[in-house]
Amino acid sequence: MSTSGITSSLLSQIVGSSSTSNQFATDLNQLAKDLKSGNLTSAQEDYVTLSQDAQDGATSSTATTSASGITTGLLSDIASSSSNSSSFVSELTQMGTDLGNGDLTSAQEDMLSLNSTALNAASSSSSSSATSSTTSAETSAALIRAIVQAMEAGDSSAAGSAMSQLASVSTSSTGATYLQEMSSNLTSSSSSSSSSSSSSISQLLASLNSTSSSSSDSSSILSLLA
């Protein structure tokens, strides 16, 4: 399997159009979905589709992003930073290599790396400029999905990091403080207490995730933590 052929320059072109960005996000979502389910063959086919659509400038009127958590807004954040864009393209290329080698586990880890880069881009964007309410809602929804996914995977470190980033974009000081405390518990507690914290946090996030199917729900989700 050849690599994606997606460069930082091409990524900028993709996010420059809402329709091509929608298609790219949808393709990435399908790839993430099949990787999560462990379907190597479908994931390999998804990667080829993603690469081809990106180079052909394929378009879509809407974007499906529920599995990857990477929205068109986050893609824009990634492309606006040379370092994040470079990391994203490199990780996407590595995924192509791992899928080509039939290495499902490494490809799944590559997907987590892509999500991490997206979250870092969102965090940088939110701290450097005032975000619009729509972008803020998309970022919050993506962060919540990332936390849930990390908790399901048993990755307390990633969950804690995403939780800290969610606290940084929360408009509620009470909610932000609560999130930051939970983040600290996940990243610095001992193994025994961390297990207890993970259980309670997982239950909380499960209830939050049930209401986060669309980016417009993010404000209400954060208000629950206030």
C-alpha positions as CSV (number, residue, x, y, z in Angstrom):
1,M,0.0,0.0,0.0
2,S,1.4,3.4,-1.0
3,T,1.4,6.3,1.5
4,S,-1.3,8.9,1.4
5,G,0.5,11.5,-0.7
6,I,-1.1,14.1,1.6
7,T,1.2,17.0,2.3
8,S,0.9,20.0,4.6
9,S,0.2,22.1,1.4
10,L,-2.6,19.7,0.3
11,L,-4.1,19.7,3.8
12,S,-4.3,23.5,3.6
13,Q,-6.1,23.3,0.3
14,I,-8.5,20.7,1.7
15,V,-9.5,22.8,4.7
16,G,-9.8,25.8,2.4
17,S,-13.1,24.5,1.1
18,S,-15.9,23.4,3.4
19,S,-17.0,20.7,1.0
20,T,-13.6,19.0,0.6
21,S,-13.0,19.3,4.3
22,N,-16.3,17.6,5.0
23,Q,-15.3,14.7,2.7
24,F,-11.9,14.4,4.3
25,A,-13.4,14.4,7.9
26,T,-16.0,11.8,6.8
27,D,-13.3,9.5,5.3
28,L,-11.2,9.8,8.4
29,N,-14.2,9.0,10.5
30,Q,-14.8,5.8,8.6
31,L,-11.2,4.8,8.9
32,A,-11.2,5.5,12.7
33,K,-14.4,3.4,13.0
34,D,-13.0,0.4,11.2
35,L,-9.7,0.6,13.1
36,K,-11.6,0.7,16.4
37,S,-13.6,-2.4,15.4
38,G,-10.4,-4.2,14.4
39,N,-11.3,-4.6,10.8
40,L,-7.9,-4.4,9.1
41,T,-9.2,-5.1,5.5
42,S,-11.8,-2.3,5.7
43,A,-9.3,0.0,7.3
44,Q,-6.9,-0.6,4.5
45,E,-9.6,0.2,1.9
46,D,-10.6,3.3,3.9
47,Y,-7.1,4.6,3.8
48,V,-6.9,4.2,0.0
49,T,-10.3,6.1,-0.3
50,L,-9.1,8.8,2.1
51,S,-5.9,9.3,0.1
52,Q,-7.7,9.3,-3.3
53,D,-10.5,11.6,-2.3
54,A,-8.0,14.0,-0.8
55,Q,-5.9,14.2,-4.0
56,D,-9.0,14.3,-6.2
57,G,-10.6,17.1,-4.2
58,A,-13.7,15.0,-3.5
59,T,-16.5,16.9,-1.9
60,S,-19.4,16.4,0.5
61,S,-22.2,18.7,1.8
62,T,-21.9,17.3,5.3
63,A,-19.2,15.8,7.5
64,T,-19.5,12.6,9.7
65,T,-17.0,12.8,12.6
66,S,-18.5,10.8,15.5
67,A,-15.8,8.1,15.5
68,S,-12.6,10.0,15.0
69,G,-13.7,13.1,16.9
70,I,-11.7,15.2,14.3
71,T,-14.1,17.8,13.0
72,T,-13.7,20.2,10.1
73,G,-13.0,22.9,12.7
74,L,-10.1,20.9,14.2
75,L,-8.7,20.2,10.7
76,S,-8.6,23.9,10.2
77,D,-6.8,24.3,13.5
78,I,-4.3,21.7,12.5
79,A,-3.6,23.2,9.0
80,S,-3.1,26.7,10.6
81,S,0.0,25.5,12.5
82,S,3.0,24.3,10.6
83,S,4.2,22.1,13.4
84,N,0.8,20.5,14.0
85,S,0.2,20.1,10.2
86,S,3.6,18.5,9.8
87,S,2.9,16.0,12.7
88,F,-0.5,15.2,11.3
89,V,0.8,14.5,7.8
90,S,3.7,12.4,9.2
91,E,1.3,10.3,11.4
92,L,-1.1,9.8,8.5
93,T,1.8,8.6,6.4
94,Q,3.0,6.3,9.1
95,M,-0.5,4.9,9.4
96,G,-0.4,4.0,5.7
97,T,2.9,2.2,6.2
98,D,1.5,0.2,9.1
99,L,-1.7,-0.6,7.3
100,G,0.3,-1.7,4.3
101,N,2.3,-4.0,6.6
102,G,-0.9,-5.4,8.0
103,D,0.0,-4.1,11.5
104,L,-3.4,-3.3,13.0
105,T,-2.2,-2.5,16.5
106,S,0.3,0.1,15.2
107,A,-2.3,1.6,12.9
108,Q,-4.7,2.0,15.9
109,E,-1.9,3.7,17.8
110,D,-1.3,6.0,14.8
111,M,-5.0,7.0,15.0
112,L,-4.6,7.9,18.6
113,S,-1.6,10.0,17.6
114,L,-3.7,11.8,15.0
115,N,-6.4,12.5,17.6
116,S,-3.7,13.8,20.0
117,T,-2.3,16.2,17.4
118,A,-5.8,17.5,16.7
119,L,-6.4,18.1,20.4
120,N,-3.1,19.9,20.7
121,A,-4.0,22.1,17.8
122,A,-7.4,22.9,19.3
123,S,-5.7,23.8,22.6
124,S,-3.2,26.0,20.9
125,S,-5.9,27.7,18.9
126,S,-8.1,28.4,21.9
127,S,-5.2,29.9,23.9
128,S,-3.9,32.1,21.1
129,S,-7.2,33.7,19.9
130,A,-10.8,34.1,20.9
131,T,-12.8,31.2,19.3
132,S,-16.3,31.6,17.9
133,S,-19.1,29.9,19.8
134,T,-19.5,27.3,17.0
135,T,-15.8,26.4,16.9
136,S,-15.7,26.3,20.7
137,A,-18.7,23.9,20.7
138,E,-17.0,21.6,18.1
139,T,-13.8,21.6,20.1
140,S,-15.6,20.8,23.4
141,A,-17.6,17.9,21.7
142,A,-14.4,16.5,20.2
143,L,-12.6,16.7,23.5
144,I,-15.4,14.9,25.3
145,R,-15.4,12.1,22.7
146,A,-11.6,11.8,23.1
147,I,-11.9,11.5,26.9
148,V,-14.6,8.8,26.5
149,Q,-12.5,6.9,24.0
150,A,-9.4,7.1,26.1
151,M,-11.2,5.9,29.2
152,E,-12.7,3.0,27.2
153,A,-9.2,2.1,26.1
154,G,-7.9,2.4,29.7
155,D,-5.5,5.2,28.8
156,S,-5.7,7.4,31.9
157,S,-2.8,9.6,30.7
158,A,-4.6,10.5,27.5
159,A,-7.9,11.0,29.3
160,G,-6.3,13.3,31.8
161,S,-4.6,15.3,29.1
162,A,-7.8,15.8,27.2
163,M,-9.7,16.6,30.4
164,S,-7.2,19.3,31.2
165,Q,-7.7,20.8,27.7
166,L,-11.5,20.6,28.1
167,A,-11.1,22.6,31.3
168,S,-9.1,25.2,29.5
169,V,-11.9,25.9,27.0
170,S,-14.7,25.7,29.5
171,T,-16.7,28.9,30.0
172,S,-17.7,27.8,33.5
173,S,-15.0,28.5,36.2
174,T,-16.7,25.9,38.5
175,G,-16.8,23.3,35.7
176,A,-13.2,24.1,34.7
177,T,-12.0,23.6,38.2
178,Y,-13.8,20.3,38.6
179,L,-12.4,19.0,35.3
180,Q,-8.9,20.1,36.3
181,E,-9.2,18.3,39.6
182,M,-10.3,15.1,37.8
183,S,-7.4,15.5,35.3
184,S,-4.9,15.8,38.2
185,N,-6.4,12.7,39.8
186,L,-5.9,10.7,36.6
187,T,-2.4,11.9,35.8
188,S,-0.8,11.9,39.3
189,S,-2.7,9.5,41.6
190,S,-1.3,6.2,42.8
191,S,-2.4,3.1,41.0
192,S,-5.0,2.1,43.6
193,S,-6.6,5.6,43.9
194,S,-6.3,6.1,40.1
195,S,-8.4,3.0,39.6
196,S,-11.2,4.4,41.8
197,S,-11.0,7.8,40.1
198,S,-11.2,6.2,36.7
199,S,-14.3,4.3,37.6
200,S,-16.2,7.4,38.7
201,I,-15.0,9.5,35.9
202,S,-15.9,6.8,33.4
203,Q,-19.4,6.8,34.7
204,L,-19.7,10.5,34.4
205,L,-18.3,10.6,30.9
206,A,-20.6,7.9,29.8
207,S,-23.6,10.0,30.8
208,L,-22.1,13.1,29.2
209,N,-21.3,11.2,26.0
210,S,-24.9,10.2,25.6
211,T,-25.7,13.9,25.1
212,S,-22.7,14.8,22.9
213,S,-23.7,13.4,19.6
214,S,-23.6,16.8,18.0
215,S,-21.3,19.8,18.5
216,S,-24.3,22.0,19.5
217,D,-24.6,20.0,22.8
218,S,-21.3,21.0,24.1
219,S,-22.5,24.1,26.1
220,S,-25.1,22.0,27.9
221,I,-22.5,19.3,28.6
222,L,-20.2,21.8,30.2
223,S,-23.0,23.3,32.2
224,L,-23.6,19.9,33.8
225,L,-20.1,20.2,35.3
226,A,-20.7,23.7,36.7
